[in-house]
Amino acid sequence: KNEVEQSPQNLTAQEGEFITINCSYSVGISALHWLQQHPGGGIVSLFMLSSGKKKHGRLIATINIQEKHSSLHITASHPRDSAVYICAAGSNYKLTFGKGTLLTVNP
Amino acid sequence: GAGVSQSPRYKVTKRGQDVALRCDPISGHVSLYWYRQALGQGPEFLTYFNYEAQQDKSGLPNDRFSAERPEGSISTLTIQRTEQRDSAMYRCASSSSGQRARETQYFGPGTRLLVL
């Protein structure tokens, strides 16, 4: 069993829909990261959180430390949101990554 | 003000050859990480440098893999006697401090390695 599990693996949505991607981890962490991998391959950090909730534009990330679970939400999804979304559990300097969720938003 | 850069972006080599992959981190970033990413998978930790010191190499798959960062800036990941199973995307990332996981890592574009 992977230390970081994401669901779903693939997600297809229509433009405007509300998106939720889930991440569960079994390791102890000091921070949970959400990253976006573009179709061209580049990886960009979206959020880093250790408690509560963070919001940036249409993206919201939440974490429940007791349940070892985090969610990434996208409101009013847009085709340009199509990408792979990866969560990573951070302990000291090391990140353990999930396999990613491939999101496709159709117009 | 450039981000993390890596070279080459693509490398095709024959089995048994040695390859050297270069990472140029963001200027002033203390910490540098190497990851390997297979198709359809998330990145997998290989090694970590704090300045020039390689503080963790537990993710290197075997002794054909080595990395250095002699002056605490540019790093090179070397794979000796490459095998087909080494084919993957190799990414590096840097962060300003890195002593804690509560820090953003900035990723390079990666080097896609194909071993024939």
Interface residues (C-beta under 8 A of the other chain):
Chain A: V4 I29 S30 A31 H33 L35 G41 G42 I43 V44 S45 M48 S50 I86 A88 G90 S91 N92 Y93 K94 L95 T96 F97 G98 K99 G100
Chain B: S31 Y33 G40 Q41 G42 P43 E44 F45 Y48 N50 Q55 D56 M89 R91 A93 G98 Q99 R100 A101 R102 E103 T104 Q105 Y106 F107 P109 G110
